[in-house]
Amino acid sequence: MAGGVLMSTLIKPLEESLHDYLALRRGLGHQMDDASRRLPSFVAFLQEEGLDTITVTATLAWCQQPAPVGGVTVAPRRMTAARGFARYLSGIDPATEVPPVGLVPLRQRRPEPFIYSQADIAAMLAVARRLGPGPLRGKTYYTLIGLLAATGLRVGEAINLDLGDIDDREAVLTIRESKFGKSRLVPLHSSTMSELVDYRSVRDTHPKSAPQPALFISRTGKRLVYQVVCQTFRTIVTDAGVGIDAARPPRLHDLRHRFAVITLLGWYRSNQDVQAKLPTLSTYLGHREPSSTYWYLSAIPELLALAAERQQYSAWLGHRP
């Protein structure tokens, strides 16, 4: 069966699509009370306008309808709910228009992440490797950025690593009492382990490294400082020409987002049971609860579309998602 024909059979009336959307998001651990209150009236408004899909013009008109007395945040909350529904529908119906962020401003709780491409990572590593003076600084930032990209560690977790936290034989890092006071073990790929061993050989020959237990050190032999790391990373990103046209400058923490997104995309594309594997990713990333990991599914349109497609195909085949 042709992909376009199958896709057309999966497009449902807006009421059914809204039901599926709310069920999907709730299944991923999200509280949808506000959206479930607002979106039925949005669907009714679209139908009154003779529309069978979402348009930016119609969404804006619905958001700007008179609000209850004292409802100064109603319009942006309406837009937030409508935009989430539109992002879901866009993975099913290509005619859907997703309202741009900021059309009806509301302070976002989480900034939309910048997802580095493999070329971006390579460019940043090339710039980091050339940092001077001396061999240590370039090797330190080259290894630090590579480790963050390869493992999804928090920046603070990487900076706080000590030499004793590396198990060479098992290729495992011990993350001690990180965020929320939790400790965990992080297995490493052999190539990542090899880079850490190589870095350590350069670090250990630095004249001021001997008394310092920290893995990543500065030229003065002290543990790296978060503010300095962020400033240096900003310089690396700029010199590498990464994210020039991005709405927000790429952040160091976005390397963690990239790791999670790439992992989830790989699972979906290889048709693995993502729901069953999410707790493993949550544990690996050191999240306090699975809902923190579920957020990545809705943070990137492609992931939300894949999740929606998986649900639609399961329904079409008569299976539970």
C-alpha positions as CSV (number, residue, x, y, z in Angstrom):
1,M,0.0,0.0,0.0
2,A,1.4,3.4,-0.9
3,G,2.5,5.6,2.0
4,G,0.3,8.6,0.9
5,V,-2.8,6.4,0.6
6,L,-2.2,4.9,4.0
7,M,-1.6,8.3,5.6
8,S,-4.9,9.6,4.2
9,T,-6.7,6.7,5.8
10,L,-5.2,7.6,9.2
11,I,-6.5,11.2,9.1
12,K,-9.5,11.4,11.4
13,P,-12.2,14.0,12.2
14,L,-10.9,16.6,14.6
15,E,-12.9,15.3,17.6
16,E,-11.3,11.9,17.2
17,S,-7.8,13.3,16.7
18,L,-8.2,15.4,19.8
19,H,-9.3,12.3,21.8
20,D,-6.2,10.5,20.6
21,Y,-3.9,13.4,21.3
22,L,-5.0,13.8,24.9
23,A,-4.8,10.0,25.4
24,L,-1.3,9.9,24.0
25,R,0.0,12.8,26.1
26,R,-1.6,11.4,29.3
27,G,0.0,8.1,28.5
28,L,3.4,9.8,28.3
29,G,2.9,11.2,31.9
30,H,1.6,14.7,31.1
31,Q,-1.1,16.4,33.0
32,M,-3.6,17.6,30.4
33,D,-6.3,19.2,32.5
34,D,-5.9,22.7,31.0
35,A,-5.7,21.4,27.4
36,S,-8.7,19.1,27.9
37,R,-10.8,22.0,29.1
38,R,-9.8,24.4,26.3
39,L,-9.3,22.3,23.2
40,P,-12.9,21.0,22.7
41,S,-14.0,24.6,22.2
42,F,-11.1,25.1,19.8
43,V,-12.3,22.1,17.7
44,A,-15.9,23.5,17.8
45,F,-14.6,26.9,16.6
46,L,-12.7,25.3,13.7
47,Q,-15.8,23.4,12.7
48,E,-17.9,26.5,12.8
49,E,-15.4,28.1,10.5
50,G,-15.8,25.2,8.1
51,L,-12.2,23.9,8.7
52,D,-11.2,20.3,9.0
53,T,-7.6,21.1,10.0
54,I,-5.8,23.8,12.0
55,T,-4.7,27.1,10.4
56,V,-2.7,29.9,12.1
57,T,-5.3,32.5,11.2
58,A,-8.1,30.4,12.8
59,T,-6.0,29.6,15.9
60,L,-5.2,33.3,16.4
61,A,-8.9,34.3,16.0
62,W,-9.9,31.6,18.6
63,C,-7.2,32.7,21.1
64,Q,-8.3,36.4,20.8
65,Q,-12.0,35.7,21.6
66,P,-13.3,37.6,24.7
67,A,-11.9,36.1,27.9
68,P,-13.6,35.8,31.3
69,V,-13.3,38.7,33.7
70,G,-9.8,38.7,35.1
71,G,-8.6,36.1,32.6
72,V,-5.5,38.0,31.5
73,T,-3.5,34.8,30.6
74,V,-6.4,33.1,28.7
75,A,-5.1,34.0,25.2
76,P,-1.6,32.7,25.7
77,R,-2.8,29.6,27.5
78,R,-5.2,28.9,24.6
79,M,-2.4,29.3,22.1
80,T,-0.2,26.9,24.2
81,A,-2.9,24.3,24.1
82,A,-3.7,24.8,20.4
83,R,-0.1,24.7,19.4
84,G,0.5,21.4,21.1
85,F,-2.5,19.9,19.4
86,A,-1.3,21.4,16.0
87,R,2.2,19.8,16.4
88,Y,0.6,16.5,17.0
89,L,-1.7,16.8,14.0
90,S,1.2,17.9,11.7
91,G,2.7,14.5,12.0
92,I,-0.6,13.0,10.6
93,D,-2.0,15.7,8.4
94,P,0.5,17.7,6.3
95,A,-2.1,20.4,5.7
96,T,-1.9,21.4,9.4
97,E,-0.4,24.8,10.2
98,V,1.5,25.0,13.5
99,P,1.4,28.5,15.0
100,P,4.9,29.9,15.6
101,V,6.2,30.3,19.1
102,G,5.7,33.8,20.4
103,L,2.6,34.6,18.3
104,V,0.7,35.0,21.6
105,P,3.6,35.3,24.1
106,L,3.7,33.3,27.3
107,R,6.8,32.7,29.4
108,Q,7.9,29.2,28.5
109,R,8.9,26.9,31.4
110,R,11.5,25.2,29.2
111,P,13.4,26.8,26.3
112,E,13.1,24.8,23.1
113,P,16.4,22.9,22.8
114,F,18.9,23.3,20.0
115,I,19.6,19.8,18.6
116,Y,23.2,19.7,17.3
117,S,23.8,17.8,14.1
118,Q,26.7,15.4,13.8
119,A,28.4,18.1,11.6
120,D,27.9,20.6,14.5
121,I,29.6,18.3,17.0
122,A,32.5,17.7,14.6
123,A,33.0,21.4,14.1
124,M,32.9,22.2,17.8
125,L,35.4,19.4,18.6
126,A,37.7,20.6,15.9
127,V,37.7,24.1,17.4
128,A,38.1,22.8,21.0
129,R,41.1,20.7,20.0
130,R,42.9,23.8,18.8
131,L,42.4,25.8,22.1
132,G,45.6,26.9,23.7
133,P,48.0,27.7,25.1
134,G,49.6,24.4,25.6
135,P,48.1,20.9,25.0
136,L,46.0,20.6,28.2
137,R,43.3,23.2,27.5
138,G,42.4,22.0,24.1
139,K,42.4,18.4,25.2
140,T,40.3,19.2,28.2
141,Y,37.5,20.9,26.2
142,Y,37.7,18.4,23.4
143,T,37.2,15.5,25.8
144,L,34.6,17.3,27.9
145,I,32.3,18.2,25.0
146,G,32.8,14.7,23.5
147,L,31.8,13.1,26.8
148,L,28.7,15.3,27.1
149,A,27.6,14.5,23.6
150,A,28.3,10.7,24.0
151,T,26.6,10.2,27.4
152,G,24.1,13.0,28.0
153,L,25.6,13.8,31.3
154,R,24.7,17.1,33.0
155,V,27.5,19.7,32.7
156,G,27.9,19.8,36.5
157,E,28.1,16.0,36.7
158,A,31.0,16.0,34.2
159,I,32.8,18.8,36.0
160,N,32.5,17.1,39.3
161,L,34.0,13.8,38.1
162,D,37.1,12.7,40.0
163,L,39.8,10.3,38.7
164,G,38.5,7.6,41.1
165,D,35.0,7.8,39.4
166,I,36.3,6.0,36.3
167,D,36.3,2.2,36.3
168,D,38.7,1.4,33.5
169,R,38.1,-2.4,33.6
170,E,34.2,-2.1,33.4
171,A,34.2,1.1,31.3
172,V,31.7,2.7,33.8
173,L,31.5,6.2,35.4
174,T,30.2,6.7,38.9
175,I,28.1,9.9,39.2
176,R,28.1,10.8,42.8
177,E,25.1,12.4,44.5
178,S,24.2,14.5,41.5
179,K,20.9,16.4,41.1
180,F,18.3,15.3,43.7
181,G,21.1,13.7,45.7
182,K,21.1,10.6,43.5
183,S,24.1,8.6,42.5
184,R,24.2,6.3,39.5
185,L,26.5,4.2,37.2
186,V,26.9,5.3,33.6
187,P,28.3,2.7,31.2
188,L,30.6,4.0,28.4
189,H,31.1,3.0,24.8
190,S,34.6,1.6,24.2
191,S,35.5,4.7,22.0
192,T,34.4,7.1,24.8
193,M,36.5,5.1,27.3
194,S,39.5,5.3,25.0
195,E,39.2,9.1,24.7
196,L,39.0,9.4,28.5
197,V,42.2,7.3,28.9
198,D,43.9,9.4,26.3
199,Y,42.9,12.6,28.0
200,R,44.1,11.3,31.4
201,S,47.5,10.7,30.0
202,V,47.8,14.3,28.9
203,R,46.3,15.6,32.2
204,D,48.6,13.5,34.3
205,T,51.7,15.0,32.6
206,H,50.6,18.6,33.5
207,P,52.9,20.1,36.1
208,K,50.1,21.2,38.4
209,S,47.9,18.1,38.2
210,A,49.3,15.9,40.9
211,P,47.4,17.1,44.0
212,Q,44.1,17.5,42.2
213,P,41.6,14.6,42.3
214,A,39.3,16.2,39.6
215,L,39.3,14.6,36.2
216,F,38.9,17.8,34.2
217,I,41.3,20.5,35.3
218,S,42.3,24.0,34.1
219,R,45.8,25.1,33.3
220,T,46.2,26.2,36.9
221,G,45.6,22.6,38.0
222,K,42.2,23.3,39.5
223,R,38.8,21.8,38.9
224,L,36.9,23.5,36.0
225,V,34.5,26.2,37.0
226,Y,31.0,26.1,35.5
227,Q,30.9,29.8,34.5
228,V,34.3,29.6,32.8
229,V,33.2,26.4,31.0
230,C,30.1,28.1,29.7
231,Q,32.0,31.1,28.5
232,T,34.6,29.0,26.8
233,F,31.9,26.9,25.2
234,R,30.2,30.0,23.9
235,T,33.5,31.0,22.2
236,I,33.8,27.5,20.7
237,V,30.3,27.5,19.3
238,T,30.8,31.0,17.7
239,D,34.1,30.1,16.2
240,A,32.7,26.8,14.8
241,G,29.8,28.7,13.2
242,V,27.2,26.5,14.9
243,G,23.6,27.7,15.3
244,I,24.1,31.0,13.5
245,D,20.5,31.2,12.5
246,A,19.0,29.6,15.6
247,A,16.3,31.4,17.5
248,R,18.3,30.9,20.7
249,P,22.0,30.5,21.0
250,P,23.0,26.8,21.4
251,R,23.6,25.9,25.0
252,L,26.0,23.5,26.6
253,H,23.0,21.7,28.2
254,D,21.6,21.1,24.7
255,L,24.2,18.4,24.3
256,R,22.1,16.5,26.9
257,H,19.0,17.1,24.9
258,R,20.7,15.9,21.8
259,F,21.7,12.6,23.4
260,A,18.1,11.9,24.6
261,V,16.6,12.9,21.2
262,I,19.0,10.8,19.2
263,T,18.5,7.8,21.4
264,L,14.7,8.1,21.2
265,L,14.7,8.6,17.4
266,G,17.0,5.6,17.0
267,W,14.5,3.4,19.0
268,Y,11.5,4.6,17.0
269,R,13.3,4.2,13.6
270,S,14.3,0.7,14.5
271,N,10.8,-0.1,15.6
272,Q,11.7,-0.9,19.2
273,D,9.2,-0.7,22.1
274,V,10.0,2.9,23.2
275,Q,7.5,2.8,26.1
276,A,9.2,-0.2,27.6
277,K,12.7,1.3,27.1
278,L,12.0,4.8,28.5
279,P,12.6,3.9,32.1
280,T,16.1,2.7,31.1
281,L,16.8,6.0,29.5
282,S,15.4,7.8,32.5
283,T,17.7,5.9,34.8
284,Y,20.7,6.5,32.6
285,L,20.1,10.3,32.5
286,G,19.5,10.5,36.2
287,H,15.9,11.8,36.1
288,R,14.0,11.8,39.3
289,E,10.8,10.4,37.5
290,P,10.0,9.1,34.0
291,S,7.8,12.2,33.2
292,S,11.1,14.2,33.0
293,T,12.2,11.9,30.2
294,Y,8.8,11.9,28.5
295,W,9.2,15.6,27.9
296,Y,11.7,14.9,25.2
297,L,9.0,13.2,23.2
298,S,7.0,16.5,22.9
299,A,10.0,18.8,22.8
300,I,10.9,17.8,19.2
301,P,8.2,17.8,16.5
302,E,9.7,14.8,14.8
303,L,9.5,12.7,18.0
304,L,5.9,13.7,18.7
305,A,5.0,12.8,15.1
306,L,6.7,9.4,15.4
307,A,4.9,8.8,18.7
308,A,1.6,9.8,17.1
309,E,2.3,7.6,14.0
310,R,3.1,4.6,16.2
311,Q,-0.3,5.1,18.0
312,Q,-2.1,5.6,14.7
313,Y,-0.6,2.5,13.1
314,S,-1.3,0.4,16.2
315,A,-5.0,1.5,16.1
316,W,-5.1,0.8,12.3
317,L,-3.7,-2.7,12.9
318,G,-6.1,-3.3,15.8
319,H,-3.4,-3.4,18.4
320,R,-2.9,-1.4,21.6
321,P,-0.1,1.2,21.3
